[in-house]
Amino acid sequence: MKKFDFSIIKTLRMKWGLTAEELAARATVTRATVAKIESGNGNPTIETLGALSRVFQLPTSELIRMAEVAHCERGETAPFADEGLDGAHIRFSNFEIYRLEAGAGIHKVSEPGYHENTAEVCLVTAGTIRITVQGESHELGPDMAVRFKALHEHQIDILEDAEFLLIHHTLP
């Protein structure tokens, strides 16, 4: 059984709206190399993968991870509780999700030591919260979301009993 399937390159190329010729030119590889890789018959060098990953603005390691034949990654889930925030913490290799519930009046200030080169998405599923990022406040209700660099000073105020997701993902 093959361990890697680099035909994912075709999916990425199409998602970016590139022709195979355009991808080859941007990556400075031949059109034949792109065709061979996209067909799943290629055995690209690390240099070729690096060139392709730069076109798609991905770390080479992420492109390799995407090409692993195992198409599904199971998250590790653990209960989470911290000063009025209760729920679950789900961890994957390059991002994590906090599914949280909190009552009105809860105030949480970010802890910069937990945030490296990540972005954070806050998606409210019920209730109302205010998230303040570097002094700029956003009031969010159901189905509303914001995204920001997690290293920025931020805080969350629960204005009305709420359920929400905090998603941290690595920045390229």
N, C-alpha and C positions, 0 to 999 in steps of 0.2 A: 504494500500500500504506500502511495506517495505521501510524504509528510507535508509538502507545500504545494499549493495550487495558485500560481501567479496569474491565472486568468482573471483574477480580481482587478488587474490593471485595466482590462477592457471596461469593466463596470465603472471604475474611477474615471477613465478617459471620457466615457459617455456622460457621466454625471457632470463633468467639467465642460462638456460641449466641444470636445476636441476631436479632430480626425486623427487617425493613426499617424498620418504624415506630420500633423502639427505637434503631436506628442513627441515623435521621434526628433523633430527639429529642436524643440524646447529642451529635450533631454540630451541632445547631441549624440544620439544613437541612430542606427539605421532603421528604416521602415521594416526591413526583414526581421530585425531583432524584436521590434514591437510585435509584429505578427506572430513570431514564434512563441514569445512569452504569453501573449493573449490567448493563443490556442491551447495553452497548458503544456506545450511540448518543450518549452525553453528551460534552460538551466542558467538563469542570469547570474552574472558575477556580482559581488557586493558593490563594485563601482557602478554597474548598470542600475542596480536597485537604488543606490544613493542618488543617481541622476534622476531617476523616475520619481522618487519620493520628494525631491526638491520641487519638481513641477507641481506635485499635488500638495505641497506645503505640509508634508508629514515627516516625522523622524523616520529614518530607514527602519529602525526597530519596529515601528508601528506598522509599516508596510509589510514587513515580514510576519508580524503577528496576525495581520489580516489575511495573509496567504496560508496560514496554518490550516490544515484540512479539517481539524475540529472546528465546526462552525458555531458552536455555542459555548459560552463560558458561564458557569454557574457562580453566582455571587455568594459570598460568605455573609450570613445574616446574624446579627446579634441584637439583643434588646438595648435600647438607649434611654437614659434618663439623666437630665442635667438641669437643675434649678428651674423646675416647672415645665421643661420640655420633655415629653415622653414619646417613645415610638420605637423605631428600629433603625439600625445602621447596616447598610448593605454595601460591601466592599468588593470591587472588581480590580483587575490589574492596573488600570489607568484612570479610574474614577470611582467615586463613592456617592451613595445616596443616603440621605437621612429622611425618613418618613416620620413626620412629627405632628404632635397635637399639643396645644397649649391653651390655657385659659386666659381670658382678658386680664390685662395688667402685668403680664410677664414682660420683663425687659432683659434682653441679652446683648452683651457687648462682645464683639469678635475678639478672639485671642490670636494675634498675628503669628505666634509660634507654631500654630497648627497649619498655617497656610504657606506653601512654597510657591512654585510657579504654576498656580492653578487659577481657574476662573470658577465662579460660583453662580449657579442659577437658583433663584427662589421662585417656586411656582405654588401659588395658593390654590387649594382645592375646595376649601370652605372657610367662612369667616372673613375677618379683615385684619391685616397687619400693616405696619409701617416699617419700611426698611430704609435706613439712612446710610448712605455711602459717601464718605468724605464731606459730610455736611449737607448733601443733597437728599431730600426725603421723597419717597415714593409710597403712596398708599395703594395697597393691592387687595383686591377682592377675588372671588372665585374665578379661576381660569385666567388670571393675570400673572405675569412673570417679569422679572428683571434679571440681567446678567451683568457681572462685574468682575474685575480682578480681585481675587479673594484677599490679597495682601493689603488692599485698601482698607483703611479703618471703616468698620461698618457696625451697625447695631440693628436689632429687631425689636419692635414693640408690638405686642399683641393687643389690638384695639377691641377685638371681639373674639370670643372663643374661635380657634382656628385650627385647621389641618393644612399642612403644606409640606412640600418637598424642598430640601436643599441638596443640590447636586454639585459636587466638586469634580472638575475634570482638568487634566493636565493641559497646559497651553503648549503649542508647538514652539 
